[in-house]
């Protein structure tokens, strides 16, 4: 009778221990997955910003300048303006989300 009780007690302890280890592993994997998702989202937003900047650079080429008439300064200011606009627009065009979902599915 005592042996039966000890066997059940040990079994219950092992089950509880295994459950706690499994919960800890699940929490750790969820935290790692969250960090991975954040890093992936940051990179897909950066790629979308690059694509938008490229489109802005090409589409606003040889247009009337809103900056000073100095050609060198104009190119620098235009590039900075396009860079700022692309960062502001990234993440909202949908391409980043599409790429994120595709890469998330593949990982």
Secondary structure, 3 states (H helix, E strand, C coil): CHHHHHHHHHHHHHHHHHHHHHHHHHHHHHHHHHHHHHHHHHHHHHHHHHHHHHHHHHHCCCCCCCCCCCHHHHHHHHHHHHHHHHHHHCCCCCHHHHHHHHHHHHC
